[in-house]
Amino acid sequence: MKKEFSSGNSILVQKPKILVGTPTFEGMKYCLDEFLEGIGNIDYENYDFLIVDNSKNDNFFQELSQKEGIILIRDNNDEEKNLKRILHSRNKIIDYALKHNYEYILLIDADIIPPKTIISELLSCKKPLVSGIYNNYFKYSKKMVWLPLAFVNLSEEEFEDLKKNYRTSAESRFKLKRHLSEEEIATGKLFEVLYCAGGCMLIKREVFEKCKYEFREKYSDEIIFMENVSKAGFKLYCKTSIKCKHLVDGKYIRDKEGNLLNPTAL
């Protein structure tokens, strides 16, 4: 276990014990080297790095086992759906953190490259659950749009403008949501959100003691987890100064015949 102590008034204070946890599988090989480099660059010393591999064969696990500085778990679950496999692995990360008395989990996806200050800056927010920010593809009006992965309710002004200029059946602004804007993200501020960037969340123990990932047909496992967190009485936050790189495009690379090179990544 790596540890760092700081001295002030002759008192040594240990930094919180963090588990950096990542679920993965063979479809994420395309970004493995850049991802591992990003995790290795994190500027915080009291953390361990756990990867849970739910690949359908052992080849990727054997490749990962050659890497140094990783706690590695083979998740041989028998789920056929990719979504069920990954939420099973996310829950294994939570179980490991509970068993080994970690104070926080930094739950980070295998295609997310964090800034080196991600842990220290998210800790400084002093929130039970807080994420950084990155973009993802969303389908709107039959087009794929690259937008920030963080949602808030419409403001009163935005809702009144919507009712005035567009048709809506919504009775309240709380029935509608929007992405954080580029202008809001540029401020670097901390925002309370409905849904945050689930691939780079710092979660305090009091949250993951109460909440785990669940499967619901046609719903994201991350969205369900965040809704459960909200129902448990915790607020969600997004720290927009923590801008992560999202290597999602590798999932759509095709060979000369037009076949996806990483078909199981979808």
NUFI-30821 format. One record per atom (N, C-alpha, C): residue number from 0; atom name; x, y, z. Coordinates in steps of 0.02 Angstrom, whole numbers, m for minus. Example, Ala and Ser with C-alpha at 12.3 -4.5 7.8 and 13.67 -1.06 7.14 Angstrom:
REM residues 2
   num   atomo       xx       yy       zz
     0       N      660     m284      390
     0      CA      615     m225      390
     0       C      660     m165      390
     1       N      642     m112      354
     1      CA      684      m53      357
     1       C      645        2      394
***
This chain:
REM residues 266
   num   atomo       xx       yy       zz
     0       N       41      m60        0
     0      CA        0        0        0
     0       C       43       62        0
     1       N       32      106      m48
     1      CA       68      169      m50
     1       C       36      218       m1
     2       N       77      257       33
     2      CA       51      305       81
     2       C       89      371       75
     3       N       53      424       90
     3      CA       86      489       93
     3       C       60      525      154
     4       N      106      556      190
     4      CA       88      593      250
     4       C      108      666      242
     5       N       67      710      268
     5      CA       85      781      268
     5       C       90      804      339
     6       N      136      851      352
     6      CA      148      874      419
     6       C      124      945      428
     7       N       88      956      483
     7      CA       65     1024      500
     7       C       56     1028      574
     8       N       90     1076      606
     8      CA       88     1081      679
     8       C      109     1016      712
     9       N      158      983      681
     9      CA      187      921      707
     9       C      138      863      708
    10       N       83      868      669
    10      CA       34      814      666
    10       C       37      783      596
    11       N       43      716      593
    11      CA       44      681      529
    11       C      m27      660      511
    12       N      m48      676      451
    12      CA     m116      660      429
    12       C     m111      616      366
    13       N     m139      556      370
    13      CA     m137      511      313
    13       C     m192      530      264
    14       N     m175      532      200
    14      CA     m224      546      149
    14       C     m273      487      144
    15       N     m336      500      124
    15      CA     m385      446      119
    15       C     m362      389       74
    16       N     m382      330       93
    16      CA     m365      269       56
    16       C     m414      260       m3
    17       N     m387      261      m64
    17      CA     m429      260     m124
    17       C     m419      195     m163
    18       N     m473      166     m188
    18      CA     m469      112     m236
    18       C     m488      139     m304
    19       N     m442      138     m351
    19      CA     m457      154     m420
    19       C     m479       89     m453
    20       N     m541       86     m474
    20      CA     m569       23     m499
    20       C     m595       29     m570
    21       N     m578      m21     m611
    21      CA     m597      m20     m682
    21       C     m623      m88     m704
    22       N     m685      m91     m730
    22      CA     m708     m152     m763
    22       C     m685     m151     m835
    23       N     m667     m209     m862
    23      CA     m644     m210     m932
    23       C     m656     m278     m962
    24       N     m641     m284    m1027
    24      CA     m646     m347    m1063
    24       C     m605     m341    m1127
    25       N     m601     m394    m1166
    25      CA     m554     m396    m1222
    25       C     m568     m343    m1275
    26       N     m628     m318    m1278
    26      CA     m645     m267    m1327
    26       C     m612     m200    m1314
    27       N     m581     m192    m1256
    27      CA     m549     m128    m1239
    27       C     m474     m129    m1250
    28       N     m448     m179    m1284
    28      CA     m375     m183    m1296
    28       C     m349     m124    m1336
    29       N     m391      m95    m1378
    29      CA     m369      m41    m1422
    29       C     m343       20    m1384
    30       N     m365       29    m1321
    30      CA     m344       88    m1283
    30       C     m306       71    m1219
    31       N     m286        8    m1213
    31      CA     m256      m15    m1150
    31       C     m193       23    m1131
    32       N     m146       31    m1177
    32      CA      m82       62    m1160
    32       C      m91      135    m1138
    33       N     m131      173    m1174
    33      CA     m142      243    m1156
    33       C     m180      248    m1090
    34       N     m226      203    m1079
    34      CA     m264      202    m1016
    34       C     m218      188     m956
    35       N     m176      137     m961
    35      CA     m131      120     m906
    35       C      m81      176     m892
    36       N      m59      209     m945
    36      CA      m14      266     m936
    36       C      m49      322     m898
    37       N     m112      334     m915
    37      CA     m151      387     m881
    37       C     m160      372     m807
    38       N     m176      309     m791
    38      CA     m184      291     m721
    38       C     m118      296     m684
    39       N      m65      275     m715
    39      CA        1      279     m684
    39       C       25      350     m671
    40       N       m3      398     m707
    40      CA       17      468     m699
    40       C      m23      504     m644
    41       N      m72      471     m614
    41      CA     m112      504     m562
    41       C      m67      527     m505
    42       N      m74      589     m487
    42      CA      m30      621     m437
    42       C      m62      616     m367
    43       N      m63      554     m342
    43      CA      m91      541     m276
    43       C      m61      474     m254
    44       N      m38      470     m193
    44      CA        1      411     m175
    44       C      m35      357     m136
    45       N      m88      374     m102
    45      CA     m122      323      m61
    45       C     m180      291     m100
    46       N     m163      259     m156
    46      CA     m215      224     m194
    46       C     m189      158     m220
    47       N     m236      112     m230
    47      CA     m222       49     m264
    47       C     m264       47     m327
    48       N     m241        7     m375
    48      CA     m273        4     m441
    48       C     m298      m68     m454
    49       N     m363      m75     m460
    49      CA     m396     m139     m471
    49       C     m428     m141     m540
    50       N     m413     m194     m577
    50      CA     m447     m207     m641
    50       C     m486     m272     m633
    51       N     m550     m270     m653
    51      CA     m592     m330     m654
    51       C     m607     m347     m727
    52       N     m582     m404     m749
    52      CA     m588     m424     m820
    52       C     m644     m475     m827
    53       N     m695     m457     m867
    53      CA     m751     m503     m878
    53       C     m752     m531     m949
    54       N     m694     m534     m981
    54      CA     m689     m563    m1049
    54       C     m716     m634    m1050
    55       N     m738     m656    m1109
    55      CA     m767     m722    m1115
    55       C     m715     m777    m1122
    56       N     m651     m757    m1129
    56      CA     m596     m805    m1126
    56       C     m540     m776    m1085
    57       N     m486     m815    m1075
    57      CA     m432     m794    m1031
    57       C     m376     m755    m1064
    58       N     m379     m745    m1130
    58      CA     m323     m715    m1166
    58       C     m306     m645    m1141
    59       N     m356     m603    m1132
    59      CA     m344     m534    m1111
    59       C     m321     m533    m1038
    60       N     m348     m577     m998
    60      CA     m327     m582     m928
    60       C     m252     m599     m924
    61       N     m230     m645     m966
    61      CA     m160     m664     m966
    61       C     m116     m604     m988
    62       N     m140     m564    m1035
    62      CA     m103     m505    m1055
    62       C      m99     m454     m998
    63       N     m155     m444     m964
    63      CA     m157     m397     m908
    63       C     m112     m420     m850
    64       N     m107     m485     m842
    64      CA      m68     m512     m785
    64       C        7     m498     m793
    65       N       29     m478     m853
    65      CA       99     m461     m864
    65       C      114     m389     m845
    66       N       62     m349     m831
    66      CA       71     m279     m814
    66       C       86     m273     m739
    67       N      127     m224     m721
    67      CA      144     m214     m651
    67       C       99     m162     m618
    68       N       93     m167     m552
    68      CA       56     m118     m514
    68       C      m19     m124     m516
    69       N      m44     m182     m536
    69      CA     m116     m192     m543
    69       C     m139     m249     m499
    70       N     m194     m238     m462
    70      CA     m230     m292     m430
    70       C     m279     m318     m482
    71       N     m277     m382     m498
    71      CA     m315     m408     m554
    71       C     m363     m463     m531
    72       N     m426     m456     m551
    72      CA     m477     m506     m534
    72       C     m509     m531     m599
    73       N     m515     m596     m605
    73      CA     m549     m626     m662
    73       C     m622     m635     m644
    74       N     m666     m602     m680
    74      CA     m738     m606     m667
    74       C     m770     m655     m716
    75       N     m772     m718     m696
    75      CA     m800     m770     m740
    75       C     m875     m776     m732
    76       N     m911     m720     m744
    76      CA     m983     m725     m738
    76       C    m1012     m754     m802
    77       N    m1071     m782     m797
    77      CA    m1100     m818     m854
    77       C    m1153     m778     m891
    78       N    m1153     m712     m880
    78      CA    m1201     m669     m915
    78       C    m1184     m664     m989
    79       N    m1234     m666    m1031
    79      CA    m1223     m660    m1103
    79       C    m1224     m587    m1125
    80       N    m1266     m546    m1095
    80      CA    m1271     m476    m1115
    80       C    m1212     m437    m1088
    81       N    m1181     m396    m1131
    81      CA    m1123     m357    m1110
    81       C    m1139     m311    m1051
    82       N    m1199     m280    m1052
    82      CA    m1218     m235     m998
    82       C    m1220     m271     m932
    83       N    m1247     m332     m931
    83      CA    m1249     m370     m868
    83       C    m1179     m390     m845
    84       N    m1136     m405     m892
    84      CA    m1067     m424     m874
    84       C    m1031     m366     m842
    85       N    m1039     m306     m870
    85      CA    m1001     m249     m844
    85       C    m1029     m227     m776
    86       N    m1094     m229     m766
    86      CA    m1120     m208     m701
    86       C    m1101     m260     m647
    87       N    m1096     m323     m667
    87      CA    m1072     m375     m621
    87       C    m1001     m358     m599
    88       N     m959     m336     m646
    88      CA     m890     m318     m630
    88       C     m886     m254     m588
    89       N     m930     m206     m601
    89      CA     m932     m145     m560
    89       C     m948     m164     m488
    90       N     m994     m210     m478
    90      CA    m1011     m230     m410
    90       C     m955     m269     m377
    91       N     m915     m305     m416
    91      CA     m856     m338     m387
    91       C     m806     m286     m360
    92       N     m800     m230     m395
    92      CA     m756     m176     m372
    92       C     m782     m149     m306
    93       N     m847     m138     m302
    93      CA     m877     m114     m239
    93       C     m865     m164     m183
    94       N     m876     m228     m197
    94      CA     m866     m280     m146
    94       C     m793     m281     m121
    95       N     m746     m272     m167
    95      CA     m675     m271     m148
    95       C     m661     m211     m104
    96       N     m688     m154     m121
    96      CA     m677      m94      m82
    96       C     m705     m100      m11
    97       N     m764     m131       m6
    97      CA     m794     m142       60
    97       C     m752     m191      102
    98       N     m732     m244       71
    98      CA     m694     m296      107
    98       C     m626     m270      132
    99       N     m595     m226       92
    99      CA     m527     m203      108
    99       C     m525     m132      137
   100       N     m583     m108      157
   100      CA     m588      m46      197
   100       C     m562       16      162
   101       N     m578       23       98
   101      CA     m562       85       63
   101       C     m612      139       81
   102       N     m588      201       85
   102      CA     m631      257      102
   102       C     m668      284       42
   103       N     m638      276      m17
   103      CA     m668      300      m79
   103       C     m652      250     m135
   104       N     m696      250     m186
   104      CA     m682      217     m250
   104       C     m679      272     m303
   105       N     m626      272     m343
   105      CA     m627      310     m405
   105       C     m644      259     m459
   106       N     m707      259     m479
   106      CA     m731      211     m529
   106       C     m720      242     m598
   107       N     m675      211     m637
   107      CA     m655      241     m700
   107       C     m657      189     m756
   108       N     m688      208     m811
   108      CA     m695      161     m867
   108       C     m629      154     m905
   109       N     m624       99     m941
   109      CA     m561       80     m973
   109       C     m545      122    m1035
   110       N     m591      165    m1057
   110      CA     m577      209    m1113
   110       C     m574      282    m1092
   111       N     m565      295    m1027
   111      CA     m561      363    m1000
   111       C     m490      377     m977
   112       N     m462      433    m1001
   112      CA     m395      454     m982
   112       C     m402      515     m937
   113       N     m387      507     m872
   113      CA     m399      563     m825
   113       C     m339      610     m822
   114       N     m350      672     m801
   114      CA     m293      715     m784
   114       C     m259      689     m721
   115       N     m196      704     m712
   115      CA     m159      675     m656
   115       C     m184      698     m588
   116       N     m221      754     m586
   116      CA     m246      782     m523
   116       C     m316      757     m506
   117       N     m341      708     m541
   117      CA     m411      689     m533
   117       C     m430      672     m461
   118       N     m390      633     m426
   118      CA     m408      613     m358
   118       C     m406      672     m311
   119       N     m352      709     m311
   119      CA     m345      765     m264
   119       C     m398      818     m275
   120       N     m413      833     m338
   120      CA     m463      884     m351
   120       C     m534      861     m334
   121       N     m550      799     m349
   121      CA     m617      774     m331
   121       C     m624      767     m256
   122       N     m572      747     m221
   122      CA     m573      744     m148
   122       C     m586      814     m118
   123       N     m556      864     m149
   123      CA     m562      932     m122
   123       C     m634      959     m126
   124       N     m676      927     m167
   124      CA     m746      948     m171
   124       C     m785      928     m109
   125       N     m761      878      m72
   125      CA     m792      856      m10
   125       C     m866      836      m20
   126       N     m878      795      m71
   126      CA     m945      771      m87
   126       C     m946      695      m86
   127       N    m1003      665      m67
   127      CA    m1007      592      m66
   127       C     m999      560     m135
   128       N    m1022      595     m188
   128      CA    m1013      570     m256
   128       C    m1001      630     m302
   129       N     m945      629     m336
   129      CA     m928      684     m382
   129       C     m888      655     m440
   130       N     m902      680     m499
   130      CA     m868      655     m559
   130       C     m828      711     m592
   131       N     m785      691     m638
   131      CA     m757      738     m685
   131       C     m805      745     m744
   132       N     m779      765     m801
   132      CA     m822      775     m859
   132       C     m786      750     m922
   133       N     m825      720     m967
   133      CA     m800      702    m1034
   133       C     m860      700    m1081
   134       N     m847      697    m1145
   134      CA     m900      694    m1195
   134       C     m914      623    m1216
   135       N     m974      614    m1244
   135      CA     m992      550    m1274
   135       C    m1039      565    m1333
   136       N    m1052      513    m1373
   136      CA    m1098      521    m1429
   136       C    m1169      510    m1406
   137       N    m1214      555    m1427
   137      CA    m1286      550    m1414
   137       C    m1323      557    m1480
   138       N    m1377      518    m1487
   138      CA    m1416      521    m1549
   138       C    m1475      568    m1540
   139       N    m1474      623    m1576
   139      CA    m1528      671    m1576
   139       C    m1548      685    m1648
   140       N    m1614      681    m1662
   140      CA    m1640      693    m1730
   140       C    m1602      652    m1782
   141       N    m1590      588    m1764
   141      CA    m1558      540    m1808
   141       C    m1485      556    m1823
   142       N    m1456      601    m1785
   142      CA    m1385      618    m1793
   142       C    m1347      603    m1729
   143       N    m1284      582    m1736
   143      CA    m1240      571    m1679
   143       C    m1205      636    m1662
   144       N    m1213      659    m1600
   144      CA    m1186      723    m1579
   144       C    m1139      712    m1520
   145       N    m1082      746    m1520
   145      CA    m1030      739    m1469
   145       C    m1043      791    m1415
   146       N    m1067      768    m1356
   146      CA    m1091      814    m1304
   146       C    m1065      793    m1235
   147       N    m1063      840    m1188
   147      CA    m1040      825    m1120
   147       C    m1086      775    m1085
   148       N    m1057      730    m1048
   148      CA    m1095      680    m1012
   148       C    m1109      704     m941
   149       N    m1155      752     m936
   149      CA    m1179      777     m872
   149       C    m1244      814     m886
   150       N    m1295      800     m845
   150      CA    m1362      827     m856
   150       C    m1387      865     m795
   151       N    m1423      920     m809
   151      CA    m1455      959     m757
   151       C    m1528      972     m778
   152       N    m1569      991     m730
   152      CA    m1637     1013     m746
   152       C    m1636     1081     m781
   153       N    m1687     1095     m820
   153      CA    m1693     1161     m848
   153       C    m1704     1212     m792
   154       N    m1678     1272     m802
   154      CA    m1693     1326     m755
   154       C    m1764     1351     m767
   155       N    m1790     1392     m722
   155      CA    m1857     1421     m731
   155       C    m1860     1462     m795
   156       N    m1807     1500     m807
   156      CA    m1805     1542     m867
   156       C    m1805     1500     m930
   157       N    m1765     1446     m930
   157      CA    m1762     1402     m988
   157       C    m1829     1367     m999
   158       N    m1862     1348     m945
   158      CA    m1926     1313     m951
   158       C    m1980     1360     m979
   159       N    m1981     1422     m955
   159      CA    m2029     1471     m979
   159       C    m2017     1486    m1053
   160       N    m1954     1490    m1073
   160      CA    m1938     1502    m1143
   160       C    m1960     1443    m1186
   161       N    m1952     1383    m1160
   161      CA    m1973     1323    m1196
   161       C    m2048     1323    m1207
   162       N    m2086     1339    m1155
   162      CA    m2159     1340    m1160
   162       C    m2182     1393    m1209
   163       N    m2146     1448    m1211
   163      CA    m2166     1504    m1254
   163       C    m2152     1491    m1328
   164       N    m2097     1457    m1342
   164      CA    m2074     1451    m1411
   164       C    m2080     1381    m1441
   165       N    m2093     1331    m1399
   165      CA    m2097     1262    m1424
   165       C    m2155     1227    m1390
   166       N    m2174     1171    m1420
   166      CA    m2226     1129    m1389
   166       C    m2194     1083    m1338
   167       N    m2224     1079    m1279
   167      CA    m2201     1032    m1228
   167       C    m2260     1011    m1185
   168       N    m2261      948    m1167
   168      CA    m2313      922    m1123
   168       C    m2290      921    m1050
   169       N    m2228      941    m1039
   169      CA    m2200      940     m971
   169       C    m2235      992     m927
   170       N    m2253      971     m867
   170      CA    m2287     1016     m821
   170       C    m2239     1055     m777
   171       N    m2177     1033     m774
   171      CA    m2128     1064     m730
   171       C    m2059     1059     m762
   172       N    m2015     1107     m744
   172      CA    m1946     1104     m769
   172       C    m1910     1043     m743
   173       N    m1935     1015     m688
   173      CA    m1903      956     m659
   173       C    m1917      892     m698
   174       N    m1961      898     m749
   174      CA    m1974      842     m793
   174       C    m1928      842     m854
   175       N    m1887      894     m860
   175      CA    m1845      901     m918
   175       C    m1772      909     m897
   176       N    m1728      887     m940
   176      CA    m1656      892     m925
   176       C    m1619      915     m987
   177       N    m1559      940     m977
   177      CA    m1515      959    m1032
   177       C    m1443      944    m1013
   178       N    m1399      942    m1063
   178      CA    m1328      934    m1050
   178       C    m1301      999    m1019
   179       N    m1249      993     m979
   179      CA    m1211     1052     m960
   179       C    m1185     1084    m1025
   180       N    m1186     1150    m1027
   180      CA    m1164     1185    m1087
   180       C    m1088     1192    m1088
   181       N    m1062     1208    m1146
   181      CA     m990     1220    m1153
   181       C     m969     1279    m1110
   182       N    m1013     1330    m1105
   182      CA     m998     1388    m1064
   182       C     m994     1370     m991
   183       N    m1039     1328     m968
   183      CA    m1037     1306     m898
   183       C     m975     1265     m883
   184       N     m958     1221     m929
   184      CA     m899     1179     m919
   184       C     m836     1221     m918
   185       N     m834     1272     m959
   185      CA     m774     1315     m963
   185       C     m760     1351     m898
   186       N     m810     1358     m855
   186      CA     m798     1392     m791
   186       C     m756     1351     m743
   187       N     m755     1284     m753
   187      CA     m718     1241     m708
   187       C     m752     1232     m640
   188       N     m814     1255     m634
   188      CA     m848     1254     m569
   188       C     m876     1185     m552
   189       N     m897     1179     m490
   189      CA     m932     1119     m466
   189       C    m1007     1129     m475
   190       N    m1040     1083     m510
   190      CA    m1112     1088     m522
   190       C    m1148     1029     m490
   191       N    m1205     1043     m457
   191      CA    m1250      990     m438
   191       C    m1287      968     m500
   192       N    m1291      902     m512
   192      CA    m1319      876     m574
   192       C    m1369      820     m561
   193       N    m1408      805     m612
   193      CA    m1453      747     m609
   193       C    m1414      683     m621
   194       N    m1373      685     m674
   194      CA    m1330      629     m693
   194       C    m1261      656     m709
   195       N    m1210      622     m684
   195      CA    m1141      645     m696
   195       C    m1106      597     m743
   196       N    m1042      608     m753
   196      CA    m1003      565     m797
   196       C     m985      501     m761
   197       N    m1022      448     m775
   197      CA    m1015      386     m737
   197       C     m950      350     m746
   198       N     m911      369     m796
   198      CA     m847      335     m808
   198       C     m788      366     m772
   199       N     m800      415     m729
   199      CA     m746      444     m689
   199       C     m774      474     m625
   200       N     m802      432     m583
   200      CA     m835      454     m521
   200       C     m794      437     m459
   201       N     m789      484     m414
   201      CA     m761      471     m348
   201       C     m819      461     m300
   202       N     m823      402     m270
   202      CA     m880      382     m229
   202       C     m857      368     m158
   203       N     m888      401     m110
   203      CA     m870      391      m40
   203       C     m901      327      m13
   204       N     m869      298       38
   204      CA     m891      234       65
   204       C     m964      235       87
   205       N     m987      290      116
   205      CA    m1056      293      140
   205       C    m1106      284       83
   206       N    m1084      298       22
   206      CA    m1127      288      m36
   206       C    m1125      215      m59
   207       N    m1064      188      m70
   207      CA    m1061      120      m97
   207       C    m1076       66      m44
   208       N    m1083       86       18
   208      CA    m1110       39       68
   208       C    m1185       29       57
   209       N    m1219       78       27
   209      CA    m1292       75       19
   209       C    m1314       59      m52
   210       N    m1273       74     m101
   210      CA    m1294       71     m171
   210       C    m1249       27     m213
   211       N    m1280      m15     m255
   211      CA    m1243      m56     m303
   211       C    m1277      m50     m371
   212       N    m1245      m81     m420
   212      CA    m1270      m77     m488
   212       C    m1324     m130     m500
   213       N    m1376     m111     m538
   213      CA    m1431     m155     m553
   213       C    m1445     m156     m628
   214       N    m1475     m210     m651
   214      CA    m1493     m214     m722
   214       C    m1567     m199     m730
   215       N    m1582     m155     m779
   215      CA    m1650     m144     m802
   215       C    m1648     m140     m878
   216       N    m1693     m176     m910
   216      CA    m1694     m179     m983
   216       C    m1701     m109    m1012
   217       N    m1659      m94    m1062
   217      CA    m1660      m31    m1100
   217       C    m1636       29    m1060
   218       N    m1604       18    m1002
   218      CA    m1578       73     m963
   218       C    m1503       64     m952
   219       N    m1467      119     m948
   219      CA    m1395      116     m932
   219       C    m1386       96     m859
   220       N    m1337       52     m847
   220      CA    m1323       32     m778
   220       C    m1300       91     m736
   221       N    m1266      139     m768
   221      CA    m1241      198     m732
   221       C    m1299      243     m711
   222       N    m1348      251     m756
   222      CA    m1407      293     m740
   222       C    m1446      263     m682
   223       N    m1456      198     m683
   223      CA    m1492      165     m628
   223       C    m1454      173     m563
   224       N    m1388      165     m565
   224      CA    m1348      174     m505
   224       C    m1356      245     m477
   225       N    m1352      295     m520
   225      CA    m1358      364     m498
   225       C    m1428      379     m470
   226       N    m1479      350     m500
   226      CA    m1546      359     m473
   226       C    m1552      327     m404
   227       N    m1521      270     m394
   227      CA    m1522      238     m329
   227       C    m1484      280     m277
   228       N    m1429      311     m299
   228      CA    m1391      355     m255
   228       C    m1434      414     m233
   229       N    m1470      443     m281
   229      CA    m1515      499     m265
   229       C    m1570      478     m217
   230       N    m1599      419     m229
   230      CA    m1653      394     m186
   230       C    m1627      381     m115
   231       N    m1563      365     m109
   231      CA    m1533      353      m43
   231       C    m1518      418       m6
   232       N    m1531      475      m38
   232      CA    m1524      539       m5
   232       C    m1459      576      m19
   233       N    m1422      554      m70
   233      CA    m1359      587      m86
   233       C    m1367      629     m149
   234       N    m1334      685     m151
   234      CA    m1333      727     m211
   234       C    m1274      710     m255
   235       N    m1282      721     m320
   235      CA    m1229      706     m368
   235       C    m1199      772     m393
   236       N    m1133      770     m404
   236      CA    m1098      831     m425
   236       C    m1050      814     m482
   237       N    m1035      866     m521
   237      CA     m986      862     m575
   237       C     m938      920     m569
   238       N     m873      904     m565
   238      CA     m820      954     m561
   238       C     m793      965     m631
   239       N     m812     1022     m661
   239      CA     m798     1031     m732
   239       C     m726     1050     m748
   240       N     m685     1061     m696
   240      CA     m614     1073     m709
   240       C     m577     1007     m723
   241       N     m608      951     m705
   241      CA     m577      884     m716
   241       C     m601      858     m783
   242       N     m566      878     m836
   242      CA     m585      860     m904
   242       C     m546      798     m925
   243       N     m583      745     m938
   243      CA     m552      681     m957
   243       C     m558      670    m1032
   244       N     m511      632    m1058
   244      CA     m512      613    m1129
   244       C     m550      547    m1136
   245       N     m595      545    m1185
   245      CA     m636      486    m1195
   245       C     m616      453    m1262
   246       N     m589      393    m1258
   246      CA     m563      358    m1317
   246       C     m617      314    m1349
   247       N     m676      340    m1355
   247      CA     m732      300    m1378
   247       C     m728      282    m1452
   248       N     m693      324    m1492
   248      CA     m692      313    m1565
   248       C     m662      246    m1584
   249       N     m618      219    m1542
   249      CA     m588      154    m1558
   249       C     m637       97    m1563
   250       N     m696      107    m1533
   250      CA     m747       55    m1537
   250       C     m777       48    m1607
   251       N     m767      100    m1648
   251      CA     m800      101    m1713
   251       C     m750       94    m1771
   252       N     m688       76    m1757
   252      CA     m639       65    m1810
   252       C     m656        1    m1849
   253       N     m653        7    m1915
   253      CA     m669      m50    m1958
   253       C     m609      m71    m2001
   254       N     m608     m133    m2021
   254      CA     m556     m157    m2066
   254       C     m575     m141    m2138
   255       N     m535     m162    m2186
   255      CA     m546     m146    m2256
   255       C     m612     m175    m2282
   256       N     m636     m228    m2252
   256      CA     m699     m258    m2272
   256       C     m759     m227    m2238
   257       N     m746     m179    m2193
   257      CA     m801     m145    m2159
   257       C     m823     m177    m2094
   258       N     m785     m227    m2071
   258      CA     m802     m260    m2009
   258       C     m772     m223    m1949
   259       N     m810     m219    m1895
   259      CA     m785     m188    m1834
   259       C     m727     m228    m1806
   260       N     m673     m193    m1789
   260      CA     m615     m227    m1760
   260       C     m627     m246    m1687
   261       N     m671     m209    m1654
   261      CA     m686     m223    m1583
   261       C     m761     m232    m1574
   262       N     m791     m283    m1605
   262      CA     m863     m290    m1605
   262       C     m893     m300    m1536
   263       N     m857     m332    m1491
   263      CA     m885     m344    m1425
   263       C     m883     m282    m1381
   264       N     m853     m228    m1406
   264      CA     m850     m166    m1367
   264       C     m915     m127    m1372
   265       N     m961     m147    m1413
   265      CA    m1023     m110    m1422
   265       C    m1078     m135    m1376
***
